[in-house]
Amino acid sequence: MSLTPGLRFSRGAQYVLLPNVAVPYPARLPCANLRRQLTLSSRPRAQRPHGSPKTVLRRASTAPETKPAHGPPAVSAPFDPKSPGSLSRPRDPIPPSSTLNPPATTRPPPLDLPARGPDVSQFGYLFRLGKAYMQFYKAGLKAIFTNRRLLRSVAPPSGTASEGGALPTRAEVLLRTRTRHDISRLPTFGVLLLVCGEFTPLVVIAFPRLTPLTCRIPKQVDALRRSTAARREASFRQLAHLRAARGEKGAGAAHGKLVAGHIARSLGLTSGWWDKAGLDSPFASSVVEGAVAFLARDDALIRSGGGVGGIEDAEVVLACEDRGMDVREKEVGELRSRLEKWVRETEGSDEEDSKDKVKRLLLNHELLM
């Protein structure tokens, strides 16, 4: 038995014992240290206290990580949202609020702009304003990756059945649709944000559709709604003129090319350059068929999920906007009533019947405007 004080390895070579660290001052003397080692060596190993307060254990770098044979089991620390490890890999995915409402991370975060006081300089105000916008964009970009991680955990890939063969809920469908929309625009918007920096809010107004949904500022959303409403109103005037010239039956055919062009303009599915050229997009029919099928399925999911009453106010506004309704300067109660009427009237005997009813409602000027 070696009586040399200082560094000593345990028999299992799993820990390094430093008896001279964190020991009271009298025990650091050579005699006291020697007396302490003799006392510890003379005790039976079964009675040696596990984790003595006078001994500091340091794990050896070459020893494998093993679980101690004695002592209480290790208790994991509670989840701390401010911990870097907790943010990198969350334990549980963020579930959607319900089967009807997708997570709030699919919508833009709140934008808190600073108010300019009388004693604040112009430079100071602009600096704080740019900082607020950068924090908004940072939160929006972070929400995209959160939605991507959430989509992998709660929703199966497209074209595959979920667990138990159940159909996806409305929350999962909207989560997948909005996440794909944002990811497809992420590279372009990322380059724009790196180049423009704090001036990004001034640039995105000119290119509003290049921005992900989670990064759209309120002015940008209002600009999109104004332009879509103007195109919709102009398209309705053109449709009314053609109805007067050709007759109600010829101009209101549900599957006509003219109606497909009107629906594409009303929902903002095609570029506005086609309107300036006086032409319909050559892809209007196929794009409209996909949009109508999506709305018919969404109406069916709303009915199966409990109705419009279970949808949040923010999602009611977005649902009405997806159906071509003008949501500007309207109360949520009025929009909810319109959405209830829409969902009630699109219920059909089969999917094709529901699609035809959706197309007829998209031609209803009173309901949309």
C-alpha positions as CSV (number, residue, x, y, z in Angstrom):
1,M,0.0,0.0,0.0
2,S,1.4,3.4,-1.1
3,L,1.3,6.2,1.5
4,T,2.4,8.9,-0.9
5,P,0.1,11.9,-0.6
6,G,-1.3,13.6,-3.6
7,L,-2.8,12.1,-6.8
8,R,-4.2,8.6,-6.5
9,F,-6.3,6.5,-8.9
10,S,-9.2,4.3,-7.8
11,R,-9.2,0.6,-8.5
12,G,-11.7,0.8,-11.4
13,A,-9.8,3.7,-13.1
14,Q,-13.1,5.5,-13.4
15,Y,-12.4,8.5,-11.3
16,V,-9.4,10.5,-10.2
17,L,-9.3,11.2,-6.5
18,L,-7.8,14.4,-5.3
19,P,-7.8,14.2,-1.5
20,N,-5.8,17.4,-1.2
21,V,-8.5,19.6,-2.9
22,A,-11.4,21.2,-1.0
23,V,-10.1,19.9,2.4
24,P,-9.9,22.0,5.6
25,Y,-6.6,23.7,6.2
26,P,-5.3,21.4,9.1
27,A,-5.8,18.4,7.0
28,R,-3.5,19.7,4.3
29,L,-0.4,19.3,6.5
30,P,1.7,16.2,5.6
31,C,1.0,14.4,8.9
32,A,-2.7,15.1,8.8
33,N,-2.8,13.9,5.2
34,L,-0.9,10.7,6.1
35,R,-3.1,10.0,9.1
36,R,-6.2,10.5,6.9
37,Q,-4.9,8.0,4.3
38,L,-4.2,5.4,6.9
39,T,-7.7,5.8,8.4
40,L,-9.4,5.5,5.0
41,S,-7.3,2.5,4.0
42,S,-8.0,0.7,7.3
43,R,-11.8,0.9,6.8
44,P,-13.6,-1.9,5.0
45,R,-14.5,-1.0,1.4
46,A,-18.2,-1.9,2.0
47,Q,-18.4,0.7,4.7
48,R,-16.6,3.5,2.8
49,P,-19.0,6.4,2.4
50,H,-20.0,7.0,-1.2
51,G,-19.3,10.6,-2.1
52,S,-17.5,11.9,1.0
53,P,-17.8,15.6,1.4
54,K,-14.1,15.9,1.9
55,T,-13.3,14.2,-1.4
56,V,-13.5,15.7,-4.8
57,L,-14.2,13.3,-7.7
58,R,-13.0,14.1,-11.2
59,R,-13.9,11.8,-14.0
60,A,-10.9,10.4,-15.8
61,S,-10.6,11.4,-19.5
62,T,-9.8,7.8,-20.7
63,A,-12.4,6.0,-18.6
64,P,-15.7,5.0,-20.1
65,E,-18.8,6.6,-18.7
66,T,-20.5,4.1,-16.4
67,K,-23.4,4.3,-14.0
68,P,-22.4,4.1,-10.3
69,A,-23.4,0.9,-8.6
70,H,-24.7,2.5,-5.4
71,G,-26.5,5.6,-4.5
72,P,-29.8,7.1,-5.6
73,P,-30.5,7.3,-9.3
74,A,-29.6,10.5,-11.1
75,V,-32.4,13.0,-11.3
76,S,-32.6,15.0,-14.6
77,A,-32.7,18.7,-14.3
78,P,-36.0,20.5,-15.2
79,F,-36.4,21.9,-18.6
80,D,-35.1,25.5,-18.8
81,P,-36.1,27.4,-21.9
82,K,-33.2,29.8,-21.3
83,S,-30.6,27.0,-21.4
84,P,-28.7,26.7,-24.7
85,G,-29.0,22.9,-24.6
86,S,-32.8,23.1,-24.1
87,L,-33.2,25.4,-27.1
88,S,-31.1,23.3,-29.5
89,R,-33.0,20.1,-28.9
90,P,-36.4,20.4,-27.2
91,R,-37.7,17.4,-25.4
92,D,-41.3,17.5,-26.7
93,P,-42.6,19.0,-29.9
94,I,-44.9,22.0,-29.7
95,P,-48.4,20.5,-30.4
96,P,-50.9,22.5,-32.4
97,S,-53.5,24.3,-30.4
98,S,-56.3,22.0,-31.7
99,T,-57.2,19.9,-34.7
100,L,-58.5,23.1,-36.4
101,N,-55.9,25.7,-35.6
102,P,-52.2,25.3,-36.7
103,P,-49.5,26.5,-34.3
104,A,-49.1,30.3,-33.8
105,T,-45.6,30.0,-35.2
106,T,-47.1,29.7,-38.7
107,R,-48.2,33.3,-38.4
108,P,-46.0,36.4,-38.2
109,P,-44.8,37.3,-34.7
110,P,-45.9,40.5,-33.1
111,L,-44.0,43.6,-34.2
112,D,-43.3,46.1,-31.4
113,L,-42.1,49.3,-32.9
114,P,-40.6,52.0,-30.6
115,A,-42.4,55.2,-30.0
116,R,-40.4,58.4,-30.7
117,G,-40.3,60.7,-27.7
118,P,-39.7,64.4,-27.8
119,D,-36.2,64.0,-26.4
120,V,-35.1,61.2,-28.8
121,S,-32.9,62.2,-31.7
122,Q,-33.7,61.2,-35.3
123,F,-30.6,58.9,-35.4
124,G,-31.5,57.2,-32.1
125,Y,-35.1,56.6,-33.2
126,L,-34.0,55.1,-36.6
127,F,-31.5,52.9,-34.8
128,R,-34.1,51.5,-32.4
129,L,-36.6,51.1,-35.3
130,G,-34.1,49.1,-37.3
131,K,-33.3,47.0,-34.3
132,A,-37.0,46.2,-33.7
133,Y,-37.4,45.1,-37.4
134,M,-34.3,42.9,-37.2
135,Q,-35.7,41.2,-34.0
136,F,-38.9,40.7,-35.8
137,Y,-37.2,39.0,-38.8
138,K,-35.0,37.0,-36.5
139,A,-38.1,35.6,-34.7
140,G,-39.8,35.0,-38.1
141,L,-36.9,33.0,-39.4
142,K,-36.6,31.0,-36.2
143,A,-40.3,30.2,-36.5
144,I,-39.7,28.6,-39.9
145,F,-37.2,26.1,-38.5
146,T,-39.5,25.5,-35.5
147,N,-42.4,24.7,-37.9
148,R,-40.1,22.4,-40.0
149,R,-39.1,20.5,-36.9
150,L,-42.7,20.4,-35.7
151,L,-43.9,19.1,-39.0
152,R,-41.5,16.2,-38.9
153,S,-42.7,15.2,-35.5
154,V,-46.5,15.6,-35.7
155,A,-47.4,15.1,-39.4
156,P,-46.4,12.3,-41.7
157,P,-44.8,13.0,-45.1
158,S,-47.1,13.9,-48.0
159,G,-48.7,10.8,-49.6
160,T,-48.2,8.5,-46.5
161,A,-50.9,7.5,-44.0
162,S,-50.5,8.6,-40.5
163,E,-50.4,6.4,-37.5
164,G,-53.5,4.1,-37.4
165,G,-54.5,5.2,-40.9
166,A,-56.2,8.4,-39.7
167,L,-56.6,11.3,-42.0
168,P,-54.5,14.4,-41.3
169,T,-56.3,17.2,-39.3
170,R,-56.7,20.7,-40.5
171,A,-53.9,21.9,-38.2
172,E,-51.5,19.4,-39.8
173,V,-52.5,20.3,-43.4
174,L,-52.1,24.0,-42.8
175,L,-48.8,23.5,-41.0
176,R,-47.5,21.5,-43.9
177,T,-48.8,24.0,-46.5
178,R,-47.4,27.1,-44.8
179,T,-44.1,25.5,-43.9
180,R,-43.5,24.5,-47.5
181,H,-44.4,28.0,-48.6
182,D,-41.9,29.6,-46.2
183,I,-39.1,27.2,-46.9
184,S,-39.4,27.8,-50.7
185,R,-38.9,31.5,-50.1
186,L,-36.2,31.2,-47.4
187,P,-33.1,31.3,-49.7
188,T,-34.1,34.4,-51.6
189,F,-35.3,36.2,-48.5
190,G,-32.2,35.3,-46.6
191,V,-30.0,36.9,-49.3
192,L,-32.2,39.9,-49.3
193,L,-31.9,40.3,-45.5
194,L,-28.1,39.9,-45.6
195,V,-27.7,42.5,-48.3
196,C,-30.3,45.1,-47.1
197,G,-30.1,44.6,-43.4
198,E,-32.2,47.2,-41.6
199,F,-33.5,48.5,-44.9
200,T,-35.3,45.2,-45.7
201,P,-38.7,46.6,-44.7
202,L,-38.4,49.2,-47.4
203,V,-37.5,46.6,-50.1
204,V,-40.0,43.9,-49.3
205,I,-42.9,46.4,-50.0
206,A,-41.9,46.3,-53.6
207,F,-41.6,42.4,-53.7
208,P,-44.2,41.3,-51.1
209,R,-44.6,37.7,-52.4
210,L,-40.9,36.9,-51.9
211,T,-41.2,37.1,-48.2
212,P,-42.1,34.0,-46.0
213,L,-45.4,34.2,-44.2
214,T,-43.7,34.4,-40.8
215,C,-41.6,37.4,-41.9
216,R,-44.3,39.7,-43.4
217,I,-44.7,43.0,-41.6
218,P,-48.2,44.6,-41.2
219,K,-47.6,47.2,-43.9
220,Q,-46.7,44.4,-46.3
221,V,-49.8,42.4,-45.5
222,D,-52.0,45.4,-46.0
223,A,-50.3,46.1,-49.4
224,L,-51.0,42.6,-50.5
225,R,-54.6,42.8,-49.4
226,R,-55.2,46.1,-51.2
227,S,-53.7,44.8,-54.4
228,T,-55.7,41.6,-54.3
229,A,-58.9,43.4,-53.5
230,A,-58.3,45.8,-56.4
231,R,-57.7,42.9,-58.8
232,R,-60.8,41.1,-57.5
233,E,-63.0,44.2,-58.0
234,A,-61.7,44.7,-61.5
235,S,-62.3,41.1,-62.4
236,F,-65.8,41.2,-61.1
237,R,-66.5,44.3,-63.2
238,Q,-65.1,42.5,-66.3
239,L,-67.2,39.4,-65.5
240,A,-70.4,41.5,-65.1
241,H,-69.7,43.1,-68.5
242,L,-69.2,39.7,-70.2
243,R,-72.4,38.4,-68.5
244,A,-74.4,41.3,-69.9
245,A,-72.9,40.8,-73.4
246,R,-73.1,37.0,-73.5
247,G,-75.8,36.1,-71.1
248,E,-75.8,34.7,-67.6
249,K,-75.5,31.1,-68.8
250,G,-72.6,31.6,-71.2
251,A,-70.5,33.8,-68.8
252,G,-71.3,31.8,-65.6
253,A,-70.3,28.3,-66.6
254,A,-68.5,26.7,-63.7
255,H,-65.9,25.1,-65.9
256,G,-65.4,27.8,-68.4
257,K,-62.0,29.3,-69.1
258,L,-63.3,32.8,-68.4
259,V,-64.4,31.7,-64.9
260,A,-61.0,30.1,-64.3
261,G,-59.3,33.3,-65.1
262,H,-61.6,35.3,-62.8
263,I,-61.0,32.9,-59.9
264,A,-57.3,33.1,-60.5
265,R,-57.3,36.9,-60.3
266,S,-59.8,36.9,-57.4
267,L,-57.6,34.6,-55.2
268,G,-54.3,36.2,-56.4
269,L,-53.1,32.9,-57.8
270,T,-51.4,34.5,-60.9
271,S,-49.2,37.5,-61.5
272,G,-50.7,40.9,-62.0
273,W,-48.7,41.3,-65.2
274,W,-51.2,39.2,-67.0
275,D,-53.9,41.7,-66.1
276,K,-51.9,44.6,-67.5
277,A,-51.5,42.6,-70.7
278,G,-55.2,41.9,-70.9
279,L,-54.6,38.1,-70.9
280,D,-55.3,35.2,-68.7
281,S,-52.3,33.1,-67.5
282,P,-52.0,29.8,-69.5
283,F,-51.7,28.0,-66.2
284,A,-54.9,29.5,-64.7
285,S,-57.1,26.5,-65.2
286,S,-54.7,24.0,-63.5
287,V,-53.8,26.4,-60.7
288,V,-57.5,27.1,-60.0
289,E,-58.4,23.4,-59.9
290,G,-55.7,22.9,-57.2
291,A,-56.9,25.9,-55.2
292,V,-60.6,24.8,-55.4
293,A,-59.8,21.3,-54.3
294,F,-57.8,22.7,-51.4
295,L,-60.7,24.9,-50.3
296,A,-63.2,22.0,-50.6
297,R,-61.0,19.7,-48.4
298,D,-60.5,22.5,-45.9
299,D,-64.2,23.1,-45.7
300,A,-64.7,19.3,-45.0
301,L,-62.0,19.4,-42.3
302,I,-63.7,22.3,-40.6
303,R,-67.0,20.5,-40.6
304,S,-65.4,17.3,-39.3
305,G,-63.4,19.2,-36.6
306,G,-66.5,20.8,-35.0
307,G,-67.3,23.8,-37.1
308,V,-66.1,27.4,-37.4
309,G,-66.7,28.0,-33.7
310,G,-63.5,26.2,-32.8
311,I,-61.3,28.3,-35.1
312,E,-59.3,31.1,-33.5
313,D,-59.9,34.7,-34.5
314,A,-56.6,35.1,-36.3
315,E,-57.2,31.9,-38.3
316,V,-60.8,33.0,-39.2
317,V,-59.3,36.1,-40.9
318,L,-56.8,33.9,-42.8
319,A,-59.5,31.4,-43.8
320,C,-61.7,34.2,-45.2
321,E,-58.7,35.6,-47.0
322,D,-57.9,32.2,-48.6
323,R,-61.5,32.1,-49.9
324,G,-61.2,35.5,-51.6
325,M,-63.1,37.6,-49.1
326,D,-62.1,41.2,-48.4
327,V,-61.1,41.2,-44.7
328,R,-60.1,44.9,-44.5
329,E,-61.9,47.0,-41.9
330,K,-64.2,44.2,-40.9
331,E,-64.9,42.8,-37.5
332,V,-64.0,39.2,-36.7
333,G,-67.6,38.4,-35.9
334,E,-68.7,39.4,-39.4
335,L,-66.0,37.4,-40.9
336,R,-66.9,34.4,-38.8
337,S,-70.5,34.6,-39.9
338,R,-69.4,34.7,-43.6
339,L,-67.1,31.7,-43.1
340,E,-69.9,29.8,-41.4
341,K,-72.2,30.5,-44.4
342,W,-69.4,29.4,-46.8
343,V,-68.7,26.1,-45.0
344,R,-72.4,25.4,-44.7
345,E,-73.1,26.0,-48.4
346,T,-70.1,24.0,-49.7
347,E,-71.2,20.8,-48.2
348,G,-71.9,18.4,-51.0
349,S,-72.7,14.8,-51.7
350,D,-69.2,14.1,-52.9
351,E,-65.9,15.9,-53.6
352,E,-66.8,17.0,-57.1
353,D,-70.1,18.4,-55.9
354,S,-68.2,20.4,-53.2
355,K,-65.8,21.7,-55.8
356,D,-68.6,23.0,-58.0
357,K,-70.2,24.7,-55.0
358,V,-66.9,26.4,-54.1
359,K,-66.6,27.7,-57.7
360,R,-70.1,29.1,-57.5
361,L,-69.4,30.9,-54.2
362,L,-66.2,32.4,-55.7
363,L,-68.5,34.1,-58.3
364,N,-70.6,35.6,-55.5
365,H,-69.7,39.3,-55.4
366,E,-71.9,40.0,-52.3
367,L,-70.3,37.3,-50.2
368,L,-66.7,38.1,-51.2
369,M,-66.8,41.9,-51.2
